[in-house]
């Protein structure tokens, strides 16, 4: 199913003149230099064609369509047709080359292969390239390179006086694409194996290797990786070789690889989460669908949740952006209906990939109608809804109305690269399937809270959503509210509120002074897991702090503590809080602290 949908995507893109996708037998490669020859094959110069990219200080190679697929890794020599890296084209990979002998052999392999087809191609431009390769001495290269970094780039050929590169000439392209040149170059003849293609269901020549290689997956090999490959004898069955174990025709293999590379190359259809790279697309060319998914995943909804995944607003069409924000605004309000989506029946696909040596592992695959996905997202944000502490009214950097999955997962580890790949896939899948969130989500968040003592809006929103889905799973009455609930009698919730009162009282007493260690720093870990053992000690500290408050503050604080303690059932209070009650503890703490802040803001507003 995955390969079929990616192949269908490529077929649609091929019919779109604005979509830059390579045709059969071609690929998009990053080219950094151009070898210019005269008609006799004499070297005129080596031109640096790299360009300056916005946001980068160094020159970068430019993407260009060339003949043939990408270079696959391996111990043998794999010469490309009329393009390649500097080691193959010129026999030199820089002064830091650890194996110059092999580099020289790579150049000889490319030279011999081009000479082998000179008579068959019979074109003056190709013959000029052959003459150059025959007489070229790699030791002369330093006299032509103006930047040794070009040794790390790919190069192409051009004949002086001709505006088109050699591989772009129509006669050479026809030989490669229409006269069987590509098959001859790859060493495939009439005895090529045919069979039933698993993607198309038709009898066709089967691909031994699925090319071009997949590029753009985070932490995968720079040279590219394979989604389908067999490189060990233990993976083979019935004596079949490599790709013949999963028979896919050459045409469909090329199509799905190019379709996936297209998605991975575009910011609008690709995001990174931990070690997972996710792409998404629809079976209809509606830009709003990709825009909504990009904003949901990466956190572009105003107020923005800034992340490295965020698609630049300048890269989006203004009309698309306005429609997207209008729909997301309805989603925030819980008013988004199926009728609001003119394309609600369109199929939408989400694919998550992670690196696995030279291959790619499928971390997530989900497909559904876009309307169903939007309903699932609305349910997710309804469960995540929590009163914000920092809003547009009291902060220049307000907390996001819709915390993105990226923002939530970022709170589960010290750095995003440390996020569990299993958690990433399970969490995203639970959102779209409207299932309970994985228990590893609150476990990871609580671990981070104990490490840095930060009980933040996004963390508590995720804990609240986990509790809500847990109640749904067990068909319990949903009693968790976005703001302080004085009727909530969960032991963990009440202990969290009480702990917040103790913390706030200390802060009020030492207002404006910096403490080396606060109650939250010293007692959070034990209070959130075994409150029975520390609350009495905290109560004595609270009594000392209480005496330093003003009479009015003292009365209000005592009434609040009494209101909370009246609901605590000492007989049923557990000695140790389980995962659910620890989540309630943090939610109760956040609600109570946030309530203190809201009351302070309302008092300041009244005084003004």
C-alpha positions as CSV (number, residue, x, y, z in Angstrom):
1,X,0.0,0.0,0.0
2,X,2.8,2.4,0.8
3,X,4.6,1.9,-2.4
4,X,1.4,2.0,-4.4
5,X,0.4,5.4,-3.0
6,X,3.9,6.8,-3.5
7,X,3.9,5.6,-7.1
8,X,0.5,7.2,-7.7
9,X,1.8,10.4,-6.3
10,X,4.7,10.4,-8.8
11,X,2.2,9.8,-11.7
12,X,0.2,12.8,-10.6
13,X,3.3,14.9,-10.2
14,X,4.5,13.9,-13.7
15,X,1.4,15.4,-15.2
16,X,1.9,18.7,-13.3
17,X,4.2,21.0,-15.3
18,X,5.0,23.0,-12.1
19,X,6.3,19.9,-10.2
20,X,10.0,19.4,-10.6
21,X,10.3,15.6,-10.6
22,X,12.8,13.6,-12.7
23,X,11.5,11.4,-15.6
24,X,12.3,7.8,-16.0
25,X,16.0,7.2,-16.3
26,X,17.0,10.5,-14.8
27,X,17.5,11.9,-11.3
28,X,18.1,15.2,-9.5
29,X,21.6,15.6,-8.3
30,X,23.5,18.5,-6.6
31,X,26.1,19.7,-9.1
32,X,29.0,22.0,-8.0
33,X,31.3,22.3,-11.0
34,X,31.3,22.1,-14.8
35,X,34.1,20.8,-17.0
36,X,34.3,22.9,-20.2
37,X,35.9,21.3,-23.3
38,X,36.5,22.4,-26.8
39,X,35.3,20.3,-29.8
40,X,38.6,18.3,-29.7
41,X,38.2,17.4,-26.1
42,X,40.9,19.8,-24.8
43,X,40.2,21.1,-21.3
44,X,39.2,24.8,-21.4
45,X,38.4,25.2,-17.7
46,X,36.7,23.9,-14.6
47,X,33.9,26.3,-13.6
48,X,32.5,26.7,-10.1
49,X,28.7,26.8,-10.6
50,X,27.7,26.7,-6.9
51,X,25.4,29.4,-5.7
52,X,24.8,31.4,-2.5
53,X,21.8,30.1,-0.6
54,X,19.8,32.4,1.7
55,X,20.7,31.8,5.3
56,X,24.0,30.0,4.5
57,X,27.4,31.7,4.4
58,X,29.1,29.1,2.2
59,X,28.4,28.2,-1.4
60,X,26.1,25.2,-2.1
61,X,25.7,23.0,-5.1
62,X,22.7,23.5,-7.3
63,X,20.1,20.7,-8.0
64,X,20.1,19.6,-11.7
65,X,18.5,16.8,-13.6
66,X,21.0,14.3,-15.0
67,X,20.9,11.0,-16.7
68,X,20.9,7.9,-14.5
69,X,20.1,7.4,-10.8
70,X,22.0,8.2,-7.7
71,X,25.2,6.5,-6.8
72,X,24.8,3.5,-4.6
73,X,27.3,2.6,-1.9
74,X,29.4,-0.5,-2.2
75,X,32.9,-1.8,-2.6
76,X,32.9,-1.9,-6.4
77,X,33.1,0.9,-9.0
78,X,29.8,2.5,-10.1
79,X,30.5,5.1,-12.8
80,X,27.7,7.5,-13.8
81,X,26.9,8.6,-17.3
82,X,28.3,12.1,-18.1
83,X,28.2,13.2,-14.5
84,X,29.8,12.0,-11.2
85,X,31.8,13.1,-8.2
86,X,35.3,14.6,-8.6
87,X,37.0,11.3,-7.8
88,X,35.4,9.6,-10.7
89,X,35.4,12.5,-13.2
90,X,38.9,13.8,-12.5
91,X,40.7,11.1,-10.4
92,X,41.2,13.5,-7.4
93,X,39.3,13.8,-4.1
94,X,41.4,16.4,-2.4
95,X,44.7,16.3,-0.4
96,X,43.0,14.5,2.4
97,X,42.1,11.4,0.3
98,X,43.0,8.4,2.4
99,X,43.1,6.0,-0.6
100,X,44.3,7.9,-3.8
101,X,45.0,4.6,-5.5
102,X,41.4,3.6,-5.4
103,X,40.3,7.1,-6.6
104,X,42.6,6.7,-9.6
105,X,41.0,3.3,-10.4
106,X,37.5,4.9,-10.1
107,X,38.5,7.5,-12.7
108,X,39.8,4.7,-15.0
109,X,36.6,2.8,-14.6
110,X,34.5,5.8,-15.6
111,X,36.9,6.5,-18.6
112,X,36.8,3.0,-19.9
113,X,33.0,2.8,-19.6
114,X,32.5,5.9,-21.6
115,X,35.0,4.8,-24.3
116,X,33.1,1.5,-24.5
117,X,30.0,3.3,-25.8
118,X,31.6,6.0,-27.9
119,X,31.0,4.2,-31.2
120,X,27.4,3.3,-30.4
121,X,26.5,6.8,-29.4
122,X,28.4,8.4,-32.2
123,X,28.0,12.0,-31.3
124,X,30.7,14.7,-31.5
125,X,30.1,16.1,-28.1
126,X,30.3,12.7,-26.5
127,X,33.4,11.9,-28.5
128,X,35.0,15.2,-27.2
129,X,34.3,13.9,-23.6
130,X,36.0,10.6,-24.5
131,X,39.0,12.4,-25.9
132,X,39.3,14.4,-22.7
133,X,39.1,11.3,-20.5
134,X,41.7,9.6,-22.6
135,X,44.3,12.3,-22.3
136,X,43.5,13.7,-18.8
137,X,46.2,13.4,-16.1
138,X,44.7,13.7,-12.5
139,X,48.0,15.3,-11.3
140,X,47.2,18.5,-13.2
141,X,43.9,19.2,-11.4
142,X,45.2,21.7,-8.8
143,X,46.0,24.1,-11.6
144,X,42.4,24.3,-12.6
145,X,40.5,24.3,-9.2
146,X,40.0,27.6,-7.5
147,X,38.5,26.0,-4.4
148,X,39.5,22.6,-3.1
149,X,36.0,22.1,-1.7
150,X,34.9,21.4,-5.3
151,X,36.6,18.0,-4.8
152,X,33.6,17.1,-2.7
153,X,31.1,18.0,-5.3
154,X,29.5,16.4,-8.4
155,X,30.4,17.7,-11.9
156,X,29.1,17.7,-15.5
157,X,30.4,18.4,-19.0
158,X,29.8,21.1,-21.5
159,X,31.3,21.9,-24.9
160,X,32.5,25.4,-25.4
161,X,30.1,27.6,-27.4
162,X,27.1,25.3,-26.6
163,X,24.7,26.6,-24.0
164,X,23.5,23.1,-23.1
165,X,25.4,20.5,-21.2
166,X,26.4,17.3,-22.9
167,X,23.9,15.2,-21.0
168,X,21.1,17.6,-22.0
169,X,21.7,17.2,-25.8
170,X,18.6,15.7,-27.4
171,X,20.5,13.0,-29.4
172,X,22.3,11.7,-26.2
173,X,19.1,11.8,-24.2
174,X,17.3,9.8,-26.9
175,X,20.0,7.1,-26.8
176,X,19.8,6.9,-23.0
177,X,16.0,7.0,-22.6
178,X,14.6,5.6,-25.9
179,X,17.2,3.4,-27.5
180,X,18.1,1.2,-24.5
181,X,21.2,3.1,-23.5
182,X,20.3,3.1,-19.9
183,X,19.9,-0.7,-19.8
184,X,23.2,-1.2,-21.7
185,X,25.1,1.1,-19.3
186,X,23.7,-0.8,-16.3
187,X,24.6,-4.1,-18.0
188,X,21.0,-5.3,-18.4
189,X,20.2,-7.2,-21.5
190,X,17.3,-9.1,-23.1
191,X,17.7,-11.8,-20.4
192,X,16.4,-9.4,-17.8
193,X,14.0,-11.1,-15.4
194,X,10.3,-10.3,-15.7
195,X,7.5,-11.1,-13.3
196,X,4.3,-10.0,-11.6
197,X,4.9,-6.5,-10.1
198,X,3.5,-6.3,-6.5
199,X,2.7,-2.6,-7.0
200,X,1.0,-2.5,-10.4
201,X,-0.1,-6.1,-10.7
202,X,1.3,-6.4,-14.2
203,X,4.0,-8.5,-15.8
204,X,7.0,-6.3,-16.4
205,X,10.8,-6.2,-16.1
206,X,11.7,-6.4,-12.4
207,X,14.1,-4.1,-10.6
208,X,17.1,-5.8,-9.0
209,X,17.8,-2.6,-7.1
210,X,15.2,0.0,-6.3
211,X,16.6,3.3,-7.5
212,X,17.0,6.2,-7.2
213,X,18.1,6.0,-3.5
214,X,16.1,7.8,-0.9
215,X,17.6,11.1,0.3
216,X,16.5,13.5,3.0
217,X,15.8,11.2,5.9
218,X,17.5,12.5,9.0
219,X,20.6,10.6,10.2
220,X,20.4,8.2,7.2
221,X,23.4,7.7,5.0
222,X,24.4,10.9,3.1
223,X,24.7,8.9,-0.1
224,X,21.1,7.7,0.3
225,X,19.2,4.7,1.7
226,X,16.8,2.1,0.5
227,X,13.2,1.5,1.6
228,X,13.3,-2.0,0.0
229,X,16.6,-3.9,-0.2
230,X,18.2,-7.2,0.5
231,X,21.9,-7.3,1.3
232,X,22.3,-10.5,3.4
233,X,21.8,-14.1,2.3
234,X,19.6,-14.7,5.4
235,X,16.9,-12.3,3.9
236,X,16.6,-14.2,0.6
237,X,14.0,-16.9,-0.2
238,X,13.7,-19.6,-2.9
239,X,17.1,-18.7,-4.4
240,X,15.9,-15.3,-5.5
241,X,18.5,-12.5,-5.7
242,X,18.2,-9.1,-4.0
243,X,15.1,-7.2,-5.1
244,X,13.6,-10.2,-6.8
245,X,12.5,-11.3,-3.3
246,X,10.0,-8.4,-3.4
247,X,9.2,-8.2,-7.1
248,X,8.6,-4.6,-8.1
249,X,8.9,-3.5,-11.8
250,X,11.6,-1.0,-12.7
251,X,9.0,1.6,-13.7
252,X,7.1,1.4,-10.4
253,X,10.3,1.2,-8.3
254,X,11.5,4.4,-10.0
255,X,8.1,6.0,-9.5
256,X,7.8,5.4,-5.7
257,X,11.4,6.4,-5.1
258,X,11.0,9.7,-6.9
259,X,7.7,10.3,-5.2
260,X,9.2,9.9,-1.8
261,X,12.2,12.0,-2.7
262,X,9.9,14.8,-3.8
263,X,8.1,14.8,-0.5
264,X,11.4,14.7,1.5
265,X,12.8,17.6,-0.5
266,X,10.0,20.0,0.4
267,X,9.5,21.8,3.7
268,X,5.8,21.9,3.2
269,X,5.5,18.1,3.2
270,X,8.3,17.0,5.6
271,X,9.0,17.4,9.3
272,X,11.5,15.9,11.7
273,X,10.6,14.4,15.1
274,X,13.4,12.8,17.0
275,X,15.1,10.4,14.7
276,X,11.9,10.1,12.7
277,X,11.3,11.9,9.4
278,X,7.6,12.3,8.5
279,X,6.1,13.1,5.1
280,X,2.4,13.6,4.3
281,X,0.5,14.1,1.1
282,X,-3.0,13.9,-0.3
283,X,-4.5,12.2,-3.4
284,X,-5.8,15.6,-4.5
285,X,-3.7,18.7,-5.3
286,X,-5.2,20.9,-2.6
287,X,-2.6,23.1,-1.0
288,X,-4.6,23.8,2.2
289,X,-4.4,20.2,3.2
290,X,-0.6,20.1,3.3
291,X,-0.5,23.6,4.9
292,X,-2.8,22.5,7.7
293,X,-0.8,19.4,8.4
294,X,2.5,21.3,8.3
295,X,1.1,23.8,10.8
296,X,-0.3,21.1,13.0
297,X,2.9,19.0,13.1
298,X,5.5,21.8,13.3
299,X,3.6,24.4,15.4
300,X,2.9,27.3,13.0
301,X,-0.5,28.2,14.5
302,X,-0.4,31.7,16.0
303,X,0.8,32.3,18.6
304,X,3.7,30.4,16.9
305,X,5.4,27.4,18.6
306,X,8.8,28.1,17.0
307,X,10.6,24.9,16.0
308,X,13.2,24.0,13.4
309,X,10.4,22.2,11.5
310,X,8.4,25.4,10.9
311,X,7.6,26.1,7.3
312,X,8.6,29.7,6.4
313,X,5.4,31.8,6.1
314,X,7.0,33.4,3.0
315,X,7.0,29.9,1.4
316,X,3.2,29.7,1.6
317,X,0.6,31.3,-0.6
318,X,-1.2,34.1,1.3
319,X,-4.7,32.8,0.3
320,X,-3.7,29.3,1.5
321,X,-2.4,30.7,4.7
322,X,-5.6,32.7,5.4
323,X,-7.8,29.6,4.7
324,X,-5.6,27.5,6.9
325,X,-5.7,29.8,9.9
326,X,-9.5,30.2,9.5
327,X,-9.9,26.4,9.7
328,X,-7.5,26.1,12.6
329,X,-9.3,28.9,14.5
330,X,-12.5,26.9,14.2
331,X,-10.6,23.8,15.4
332,X,-9.4,25.7,18.5
333,X,-13.0,26.7,19.3
334,X,-14.2,23.1,18.7
335,X,-16.5,24.2,15.9
336,X,-14.8,22.6,12.9
337,X,-17.2,20.4,11.1
338,X,-17.0,18.1,8.2
339,X,-19.0,20.6,6.1
340,X,-16.3,23.2,6.6
341,X,-13.9,21.1,4.5
342,X,-14.7,21.2,0.8
343,X,-12.2,18.4,0.3
344,X,-13.1,16.3,3.4
345,X,-13.4,13.1,1.3
346,X,-9.9,13.4,-0.1
347,X,-7.5,10.6,1.0
348,X,-4.6,11.7,3.1
349,X,-1.4,9.8,3.9
350,X,1.2,10.1,6.6
351,X,4.5,8.1,6.5
352,X,7.1,8.1,9.2
353,X,10.6,6.8,8.4
354,X,13.7,6.2,10.6
355,X,17.3,5.3,9.6
356,X,18.3,1.7,9.9
357,X,21.9,1.2,8.6
358,X,21.7,1.4,4.8
359,X,17.9,0.9,4.9
360,X,14.9,2.8,6.2
361,X,12.5,1.6,8.8
362,X,8.8,2.4,8.5
363,X,8.0,4.0,11.9
364,X,4.4,5.1,11.0
365,X,1.9,4.6,8.2
366,X,-1.5,6.1,8.4
367,X,-4.2,6.8,5.8
368,X,-7.7,8.1,6.0
369,X,-10.0,10.8,4.6
370,X,-8.9,14.3,5.4
371,X,-12.2,15.0,7.1
372,X,-11.7,12.1,9.5
373,X,-8.2,13.3,10.2
374,X,-9.4,16.8,11.0
375,X,-12.0,15.3,13.4
376,X,-9.2,13.4,15.1
377,X,-7.1,16.5,15.4
378,X,-10.0,18.5,16.9
379,X,-10.6,15.8,19.4
380,X,-6.9,15.8,20.3
381,X,-6.8,19.5,20.9
382,X,-10.0,19.3,22.9
383,X,-8.3,16.9,25.2
384,X,-5.2,19.0,25.3
385,X,-7.1,22.2,26.1
386,X,-5.6,23.9,29.2
387,X,-5.7,27.4,30.5
388,X,-2.6,29.2,29.5
389,X,-0.4,31.1,32.0
390,X,1.2,33.3,29.4
391,X,-1.2,34.8,26.8
392,X,-1.2,37.6,24.3
393,X,-2.4,39.9,27.0
394,X,0.4,39.4,29.5
395,X,3.4,38.3,27.4
396,X,5.3,39.0,24.3
397,X,5.9,35.3,23.8
398,X,2.5,33.7,24.6
399,X,2.2,30.0,24.9
400,X,0.7,28.2,21.8
401,X,-3.1,27.7,21.7
402,X,-2.4,24.4,19.9
403,X,0.8,22.8,21.1
404,X,2.3,20.8,18.2
405,X,3.3,17.2,18.5
406,X,6.9,18.4,18.0
407,X,6.5,20.7,21.1
408,X,5.1,17.9,23.2
409,X,7.7,15.3,22.2
410,X,10.4,17.9,22.9
411,X,9.3,17.9,26.5
412,X,10.0,14.2,26.9
413,X,13.8,14.4,26.6
414,X,16.7,16.7,27.2
415,X,17.2,17.2,23.5
416,X,15.0,16.4,20.6
417,X,17.5,13.9,19.2
418,X,17.1,11.9,22.4
419,X,13.3,11.4,22.0
420,X,12.4,7.8,21.8
421,X,11.5,6.8,18.2
422,X,9.0,4.3,19.5
423,X,7.3,7.0,21.5
424,X,7.2,9.3,18.5
425,X,5.4,6.8,16.3
426,X,3.0,5.6,19.0
427,X,2.1,9.2,20.0
428,X,1.4,10.4,16.4
429,X,-0.6,7.3,15.7
430,X,-2.7,7.7,18.8
431,X,-3.6,11.3,17.7
432,X,-4.8,10.3,14.3
433,X,-6.6,7.1,15.5
434,X,-8.1,8.9,18.4
435,X,-6.7,6.3,20.7
436,X,-5.3,6.5,24.3
437,X,-1.8,8.1,24.3
438,X,1.0,5.7,25.1
439,X,2.0,5.4,28.8
440,X,5.6,6.2,27.9
441,X,4.4,9.8,27.2
442,X,3.6,10.8,30.9
443,X,6.5,8.6,32.1
444,X,8.9,10.6,30.0
445,X,7.4,14.0,30.9
446,X,7.4,13.3,34.6
447,X,11.0,12.2,34.4
448,X,11.9,15.5,32.8
449,X,9.9,17.5,35.5
450,X,11.8,15.7,38.2
451,X,15.1,16.6,36.5
452,X,14.5,20.3,35.9
453,X,11.5,21.1,38.2
454,X,9.7,22.9,35.4
455,X,5.9,22.2,35.5
456,X,5.0,24.0,32.3
457,X,1.9,24.6,30.2
458,X,2.8,22.2,27.4
459,X,3.8,19.4,29.8
460,X,0.7,19.7,31.8
461,X,-1.5,19.9,28.7
462,X,0.0,16.6,27.6
463,X,-0.6,15.0,31.0
464,X,-4.2,16.3,31.0
465,X,-4.8,14.9,27.6
466,X,-3.4,11.5,28.7
467,X,-5.7,11.5,31.7
468,X,-8.7,12.4,29.6
469,X,-8.0,9.6,27.1
470,X,-7.5,7.2,30.0
471,X,-11.0,8.1,31.3
472,X,-12.5,7.5,27.9
473,X,-10.7,4.1,27.6
474,X,-12.3,3.0,30.9
475,X,-15.7,4.6,30.1
476,X,-15.3,6.9,33.2
477,X,-17.1,10.2,33.5
478,X,-14.8,12.9,32.2
479,X,-14.1,15.3,35.1
480,X,-10.9,17.0,34.1
481,X,-11.3,20.7,33.3
482,X,-8.9,23.1,31.5
483,X,-8.8,25.4,34.6
484,X,-8.8,25.0,38.4
485,X,-11.5,22.5,39.5
486,X,-12.2,22.9,43.2
487,X,-14.6,19.9,43.0
488,X,-11.9,17.5,41.9
489,X,-11.2,15.0,44.8
490,X,-8.5,13.0,43.2
491,X,-5.8,12.4,45.9
492,X,-3.0,13.4,43.5
493,X,-4.8,16.5,42.3
494,X,-5.4,17.7,45.9
495,X,-1.9,17.1,47.0
496,X,-0.6,19.0,43.9
497,X,-2.8,22.0,44.8
498,X,-1.6,21.9,48.4
499,X,2.0,21.7,47.3
500,X,1.4,24.7,45.1
501,X,0.0,26.7,48.1
502,X,3.1,25.9,50.1
503,X,5.4,27.0,47.2
504,X,3.4,30.2,46.5
505,X,3.5,31.1,50.2
506,X,7.2,30.9,50.4
507,X,7.5,33.0,47.1
508,X,5.2,35.7,48.6
509,X,7.3,35.9,51.8
510,X,10.6,36.2,50.0
511,X,9.3,38.3,47.1
512,X,12.1,40.1,45.2
513,X,14.8,38.0,46.9
514,X,16.7,35.1,45.2
515,X,16.7,31.9,47.2
516,X,19.4,29.3,46.8
517,X,16.9,26.5,47.2
518,X,13.1,26.7,47.2
519,X,10.5,24.2,48.5
520,X,9.8,23.2,44.9
521,X,13.5,22.5,44.3
522,X,13.9,20.4,47.5
523,X,10.7,18.6,47.8
524,X,9.0,18.2,44.4
525,X,10.3,14.7,43.7
526,X,9.2,13.3,47.0
527,X,6.0,15.3,47.2
528,X,4.8,14.1,43.7
529,X,5.5,10.4,44.4
530,X,5.0,9.9,48.2
531,X,3.3,13.0,49.7
532,X,2.5,11.2,53.0
533,X,6.1,11.3,54.0
534,X,6.8,15.0,53.3
535,X,3.6,16.9,53.6
536,X,3.8,17.2,57.4
537,X,7.3,18.7,57.2
538,X,6.1,21.1,54.5
539,X,3.1,22.0,56.7
540,X,5.5,23.1,59.4
541,X,7.5,25.2,56.9
542,X,4.3,26.7,55.6
543,X,3.3,27.7,59.2
544,X,6.5,29.6,59.6
545,X,6.1,31.4,56.2
546,X,2.4,32.1,56.9
547,X,3.2,34.2,60.0
548,X,5.2,36.6,57.8
549,X,2.2,37.4,55.4
550,X,-0.2,40.3,55.9
551,X,-3.3,39.7,57.9
552,X,-5.5,39.7,54.7
553,X,-3.2,37.3,52.8
554,X,-2.9,35.0,55.8
555,X,-6.7,34.6,56.1
556,X,-7.2,34.0,52.4
557,X,-4.3,31.4,52.4
558,X,-5.6,29.6,55.4
559,X,-9.1,29.4,53.9
560,X,-7.7,27.9,50.8
561,X,-5.6,25.3,52.6
562,X,-8.6,24.4,54.7
563,X,-10.8,24.0,51.6
564,X,-8.3,21.6,50.1
565,X,-7.7,19.6,53.3
566,X,-11.4,19.1,53.8
567,X,-11.5,17.1,50.6
568,X,-8.5,14.9,51.5
569,X,-9.5,11.5,52.8
570,X,-6.6,10.4,55.0
571,X,-7.9,6.9,55.1
572,X,-7.7,6.4,51.4
573,X,-4.7,8.5,50.7
574,X,-2.1,6.2,49.1
575,X,1.5,6.2,50.5
576,X,2.8,6.2,47.0
577,X,1.2,7.9,44.0
578,X,1.0,5.7,40.8
579,X,1.5,7.1,37.3
580,X,-2.1,8.4,37.0
581,X,-2.0,10.2,40.4
582,X,1.4,11.7,39.7
583,X,-0.1,13.2,36.5
584,X,-3.0,14.5,38.6
585,X,-0.5,16.0,41.1
586,X,1.2,18.0,38.4
587,X,-2.1,19.1,36.9
588,X,-3.3,20.2,40.3
589,X,-0.1,22.1,41.0
590,X,-0.3,23.9,37.6
591,X,-4.0,24.7,38.0
592,X,-3.5,26.2,41.5
593,X,-0.4,28.2,40.5
594,X,-2.2,29.5,37.4
595,X,-5.2,30.5,39.5
596,X,-2.9,32.5,41.8
597,X,-1.6,34.4,38.7
598,X,-5.0,35.0,37.3
599,X,-6.2,36.5,40.6
600,X,-3.2,38.7,40.8
601,X,-3.8,40.0,37.3
602,X,-7.5,40.7,38.0
603,X,-6.5,42.7,41.2
604,X,-4.0,44.7,39.2
605,X,-6.7,45.4,36.5
606,X,-9.2,46.6,39.1
607,X,-6.6,48.9,40.7
608,X,-5.9,50.5,37.3
